[in-house]
Amino acid sequence: MGARMKLDFVSDVSCPWCAIGLQALLGALDHMGNDLEADLHFEPFELNPDMGPGGQEIAEHIAQKYGSSVRQFAHSQEMIRSRGAELGFRFDMQKRTRIYNTFDAHRLLHWAGLEGKQLELKQALFSAYFTDGADPSDHAVLADIAARIGLDPQRARQILTSDLYAAEVRAREAFYRDHGINAVPAVIVNDRHLIEGGQPVAVFERVLRELAAGPEAIPPT
């Protein structure tokens, strides 16, 4: 067994580059095989914490937030679709038409981490939103996704209709903001090294191999 490594993947459910980054990171870890034992955690980051109920039409939102023209928006969408396809992830731009609030999805992810199902839920949330066009702020949608990956849907509904894990999610969001994370995805290795953006598989693999071989690598147990 190779070196052990703690990976904190800071991201938002509604961030397409986070979906791309996760696929690429998982591809890199697969390539590394037994050379690396990764302890992967998902940490919350909200791109649009003030987004209201019902969300906003995505082209309108992007134009208001970033000043993108219709042509720029279309180019960006095609780039995202193409990068996803290269990694085996399908973006359906005809279905993903709105941006939603993701705070409750992050609360559910916190719970899933306690249940050992965080990766499965994260992947299911990305697929539900980007491929199926589902609303990740809808409690019924979230409970159904939880059930599909083997979590208790009744418990999921109880969490969603309460404020359970709200303080924990807010605290983690504040922690990363206070430590300079203002864009995602961000992968933090062993609480010290930052890999920014939805990097290609080869970039993730190269950096992880370099860190795994360095003096700060955690030795295998």
N, C-alpha and C positions, 0 to 999 in steps of 0.2 A: 504494500500500500504506500502511496506517495504522501506528500505533505497534506496537512489539513488546512483549510482556509475558510474563514467566515466571510460571507458575501451578503451585504445588505443592499437590496435592490429597491431604490427609492423611486416611486412612480405613481402615475394616476391611471385609473381605469379608462378614462376618456382620451388618453394620449396615444396616438397611433405609433409614434416613435418608441414608446415604451413597449408596445406589443412586438415591434420589430426587434428592439433591443433584447427582450427576453428570449425570443426565438434564437437570436444569434448567440446569446450567452449560453443557452442550453446546448446549442450546437457545438460551441467551444468546449464545454464540459464533457460532452459526449466524445469528442475527439481526444481529450486528455485521458479518458478512461481511468485506470488505476493510478495514474500519475498524480491525481488530485482528489482528495476527499473534501467536497464542498458542503458547507453548512449554509444553506440559502434561506434568507429571510426577506419578506416583502414589507416595506415601510411606506407609510402614507404620505402623499403629496397631492394637494388639490390645485389644479390649474385654474379652476373657476369656483372658489369657495362661496361666492355670493350669488351663484346661479339660482334662480327661483324655480318654483314648481313648474313642470311642463317643459323646462329647458328653453332653448333658442335654436332657430334654424341655423345650420352650421355655416353656410356661406355668409349669411348676415353677421354671424358672430365673428368669423375670421376677418371679415372686412372691417368691422368696428374695432376689433382688438389689435390687429396687425396692419391695417390699411391696405390689405391685399386687393388687387383688382380681380375681376372675374377670370381673366386669363391666367394670372398668377395662381389663383386658387385651383383652377383646373390642372395646371402643371404640377402643383404640389400633390394633388390627389392622385395623379397618375404615377408620380414618383413613389408615393407611399404604397400604392397598389402593387407596383412592380417589385419593390424591395420585399414586400410581404410574400409575393408569389415565389421569389427566389428562395425564400426560407421555408416554404410550405405553409404559409399562413394566408388565408383568403380574406381580403378586404372587399366587402360589397358596398360600393359607394352609393348605389341606388337605394340601399336600405338604411345605411347610416346617414341620416339627414339632419339630426339634431344633436346638440350638446346638452348634457344633463349635469345636475349636481351629483357628486359621487361620495359624499360623506358617509352615507349609510353603507355603501359598498365597502368602504374602508373599515367601518366598524365590524362588518361581517368577516372581512379578511383577518382582522385582529383575532376574532373568535376562532376562525379556521386555523390560525397558527397554534392556538392552544390545543386544538384537536388533531394536529398533525396533518392538516389537509390544505395548507395555504397555497402550495404550488398548484394543486388541482383546481382550487377555487379561482385563483388568479387567471389561469388559462381559460377556464370556463367563462369568466366574466369578459375577458377580451373577445372570445369567440361570440358570446351573446351580443355584445355591443357592436363590434366591427363587422362581423359576418352576418349576423341575424337582424341587426338593427334594433335590438331590444333596449328598453329603458332601464339603465342601471340604478335609477333612483326609485323605481317601483318596487314596493315591498313584496308583492306577489311574484314578480319576476325574480327577485333575489332569493326568495324562499324556494322557488322551483329550481333555480340553479344549484342552490345548496343541496337539495334533495338528490339531484342528478349525480353529484359527486360523492354521495354517501353520507352527507351530514343530515342531522335531524331537522326536517322542515318546521316542525312545531317549535323547536328551540330557536330556530332562525327567526321565526315570526315574533317570538317573545322578545328576542334581542332588538329587532327592528322597531317594534312598537314601544320600546323603552328608551332610556338614554344610556343603556349599558355600553361600556367601552368608549363612550364619547370622550371622557376625560383623557383616557389613554391615547386615543388617536390625536386629539388636540395637542397633547404633550409631545408626542413624537413629531408631529408636523412642526411645532415650534422649535424643537431641538434641531431639526435639519435646517430650518430657516436661519436660526441663530448661528449655525455653523457654515453658512454661506451657500447652501443649496437653493438655487432659485430657478433651476430648469431641470427637467427630467427627460429621459431616465438618467439616474446617477447610480453607479455601482461603487460601493465603498468596501474595500478589501481590508479585513483585519482591523477595522476602525481607524485606518491610517491612510490608505491609498485610494484615490478617486479615479474612476473611469467614467468619463462623461459621454452622454449621447448614445444613440442607437448604432453602435459600431458594428462593422462586419465581423463575421465569425473569426476570421484570421487575426483581427486586431485583438479581440477578447482573448483568444488563445495565446497569442504572443505575450501579451502583458501578464496574463495569469501564470504562464510558464516562467517568465522572468521573476515574478514575485515569489512563486513557489520554490525557486532555486536560490532565492536571496537569503540573507542572514536573519530576516525577520519571519521566515516561514515557520509555521507551527509544525513540529515533528509529528510523525504518525504515532498513534497510541499502540 
